[in-house]
Amino acid sequence: MLTGKQKRYLRAQAHHMNPIFQVGKTGVNENMIAQIDDALEKRELLKVSVLQNCMEDKNEVAEELVTGTGAELVQVIGNTIVLYKESEENKQIELP
């Protein structure tokens, strides 16, 4: 579980990043979860964009991604979800 200070640090790190995944009208599926999990192992921190044509609520999408990947939810702002998962082999981000 992330503390408030750690979440603030991660939000600052993610501010300049662009979303690398988009959730569309088909919603979240197993393949997307697997790809996001792989990307989290490499990057540790990433943004996911929820498109306007997505039938699911952005908070439900965030919960599905957190449950599927085992990541920590840093923030849901607008239609963007920020996820963090500590890498087992390629640790880059040092949390305060």
C-alpha positions, 0 to 999 in steps of 0.5 A: 500500500502506498502512502500519501507521500509516495503517491504525491511523488509518483503523480509528479513523476507521471505528470510528463508521461503520455498514456501508452494504453487506451481502453475503448468500447470493448472495455478491459480484457485478458490480453490488455491486462497481460500487456499492461502487466508486462509494461509495468514490469519494464516501466513501473509507472504508466498511464492508461487513457479511458476513451469516451466511447468506453461503456464502463465507468473509469473507476471500474476500469481502474479497479479491474486493472488493479485487480488484474495486474496487482498494481497500485492505483496512484490516481484517476484524473479526468479519463486518465488512470495512473498505475504503479507496480514495483519491478522485480528485476528492473527497479528504477523508481526509488520511493521516498 
